[in-house]
């Protein structure tokens, strides 16, 4: 596993929310075009104390999800505790522990900074480690669903033949 790039999309705090969302959307479209990821992983929503901050976060996430959807990139969501558990062995790891484990996992010269960048990388690592298992589980579930549907069709055919 290696890190190709990381960073933050910064917006001007003085800008109105619609302009900030448009800027984030445009920057994300550029990144999706430049790096051509197969998949996208995001942290699941969590409740914030401030309603305005939560509303802006939810809208920003919506723009990110829209950009990924329009680019045809499947998105997986991970709760923060699961990411911390996968990377650090405990769901209660602090920011410094997450940064250090990202550094060790990717053999980086220094821990990624700021915290948000390290968190995003941690989510990507969690996804890279768990996505293959999820894909196998989903494939098996889809196969079992088709098998069940086929069995139901065969039962109906036998029933209609026995009535005839």
C-alpha positions as CSV (number, residue, x, y, z in Angstrom):
1,X,0.0,0.0,0.0
2,X,1.3,3.4,-0.8
3,X,0.1,7.0,-0.7
4,X,-0.2,8.8,-4.1
5,X,-1.4,12.1,-2.9
6,X,-3.2,13.8,0.0
7,X,-4.4,17.2,1.0
8,X,-7.3,19.4,1.9
9,X,-9.7,21.5,-0.2
10,X,-9.6,24.9,1.5
11,X,-12.4,27.5,1.1
12,X,-12.4,31.1,2.1
13,X,-14.3,31.5,5.4
14,X,-15.7,34.8,4.1
15,X,-17.4,33.2,1.1
16,X,-21.1,32.4,1.1
17,X,-22.0,28.7,1.5
18,X,-23.2,28.2,-2.1
19,X,-19.9,29.5,-3.5
20,X,-18.0,27.3,-1.1
21,X,-20.0,24.3,-2.1
22,X,-19.5,25.0,-5.8
23,X,-15.7,25.4,-5.2
24,X,-15.5,22.1,-3.3
25,X,-17.6,20.4,-6.1
26,X,-15.3,21.7,-8.8
27,X,-12.1,20.8,-7.0
28,X,-13.4,17.3,-6.3
29,X,-14.3,16.9,-9.9
30,X,-10.7,17.8,-10.9
31,X,-9.3,15.3,-8.4
32,X,-11.6,12.5,-9.6
33,X,-10.5,13.2,-13.2
34,X,-6.8,13.5,-12.3
35,X,-6.5,10.4,-10.1
36,X,-9.3,8.2,-11.5
37,X,-10.0,6.3,-8.3
38,X,-12.0,3.1,-8.7
39,X,-13.9,3.7,-5.4
40,X,-14.4,6.4,-2.8
41,X,-14.6,6.0,1.0
42,X,-16.0,8.5,3.5
43,X,-16.5,8.8,7.2
44,X,-20.0,8.2,8.3
45,X,-21.9,11.2,9.7
46,X,-21.7,11.8,13.4
47,X,-23.6,14.3,15.4
48,X,-22.0,17.7,16.1
49,X,-22.9,20.0,18.9
50,X,-23.5,23.1,16.8
51,X,-26.4,23.0,14.4
52,X,-24.9,25.4,11.9
53,X,-21.7,23.4,11.7
54,X,-23.6,20.2,11.3
55,X,-25.8,21.6,8.5
56,X,-22.8,22.9,6.6
57,X,-21.0,19.6,7.0
58,X,-24.0,17.7,5.8
59,X,-24.4,20.0,2.7
60,X,-20.6,19.6,2.0
61,X,-20.9,15.8,2.2
62,X,-23.8,16.0,-0.2
63,X,-21.7,17.9,-2.8
64,X,-18.9,15.3,-2.4
65,X,-21.4,12.4,-2.8
66,X,-22.9,14.1,-5.8
67,X,-19.5,14.6,-7.5
68,X,-18.6,11.0,-6.9
69,X,-22.0,9.8,-8.2
70,X,-21.7,11.8,-11.3
71,X,-18.2,10.4,-11.9
72,X,-19.6,6.9,-11.4
73,X,-17.5,6.1,-8.3
74,X,-19.0,3.8,-5.7
75,X,-18.8,5.2,-2.2
76,X,-18.3,3.2,1.0
77,X,-18.9,4.8,4.4
78,X,-17.1,3.9,7.6
79,X,-17.8,4.9,11.2
80,X,-14.9,6.7,12.9
81,X,-14.7,3.9,15.6
82,X,-14.3,1.2,12.9
83,X,-11.6,3.2,11.2
84,X,-9.7,3.6,14.5
85,X,-10.2,-0.1,15.4
86,X,-8.9,-1.2,12.0
87,X,-5.9,1.0,12.1
88,X,-5.0,1.3,15.8
89,X,-6.6,-1.7,17.4
90,X,-9.0,0.4,19.5
91,X,-12.0,2.4,18.6
92,X,-11.1,5.1,21.1
93,X,-7.7,6.0,19.6
94,X,-6.9,9.7,19.6
95,X,-5.8,11.9,16.7
96,X,-2.1,11.5,17.4
97,X,-2.4,7.7,17.5
98,X,-4.2,7.7,14.2
99,X,-1.6,9.9,12.6
100,X,1.2,7.7,13.9
101,X,-0.5,4.5,12.6
102,X,-1.0,6.1,9.2
103,X,2.7,7.0,9.2
104,X,3.8,3.5,10.2
105,X,1.3,1.7,7.8
106,X,2.5,3.7,4.8
107,X,6.1,4.0,5.8
108,X,6.0,7.7,5.7
109,X,8.9,9.9,6.9
110,X,6.6,11.8,9.2
111,X,3.0,11.7,10.3
112,X,0.5,13.3,8.0
113,X,-0.8,16.7,9.1
114,X,-3.2,18.2,9.7
115,X,-5.5,15.8,11.5
116,X,-8.2,15.9,8.8
117,X,-5.7,14.7,6.2
118,X,-4.5,11.8,8.5
119,X,-8.2,10.9,9.1
120,X,-8.9,10.8,5.3
121,X,-5.9,8.6,4.7
122,X,-6.9,6.3,7.6
123,X,-10.4,5.9,6.0
124,X,-8.7,5.0,2.8
125,X,-6.5,2.4,4.5
126,X,-9.6,1.0,6.3
127,X,-11.4,0.7,3.0
128,X,-8.4,-0.9,1.2
129,X,-8.2,-3.5,4.0
130,X,-12.0,-4.3,4.3
131,X,-13.4,-3.7,0.8
132,X,-12.2,-7.1,-0.7
133,X,-14.0,-8.9,2.2
134,X,-17.2,-6.8,1.7
135,X,-17.1,-7.6,-2.1
136,X,-16.9,-11.3,-1.4
137,X,-19.8,-11.1,1.1
138,X,-21.9,-9.1,-1.4
139,X,-21.1,-11.5,-4.2
140,X,-22.0,-14.5,-2.1
141,X,-25.3,-12.8,-1.0
142,X,-26.2,-12.0,-4.6
143,X,-25.5,-15.6,-5.6
144,X,-27.6,-17.0,-2.8
145,X,-30.4,-14.6,-3.8
146,X,-30.3,-15.8,-7.4
147,X,-30.2,-19.4,-6.2
148,X,-33.3,-18.9,-4.1
149,X,-35.1,-17.2,-6.9
150,X,-34.3,-20.0,-9.3
151,X,-35.5,-22.6,-6.7
152,X,-38.8,-20.7,-6.3
153,X,-39.3,-20.8,-10.1
154,X,-38.6,-24.5,-10.2
155,X,-41.0,-25.1,-7.3
156,X,-43.7,-23.1,-9.2
157,X,-43.1,-25.1,-12.4
158,X,-43.4,-28.4,-10.5
159,X,-46.6,-27.3,-8.8
160,X,-48.2,-26.2,-12.1
161,X,-47.1,-29.6,-13.8
162,X,-48.6,-31.6,-10.9
163,X,-51.9,-29.7,-11.2
164,X,-52.1,-30.4,-14.9
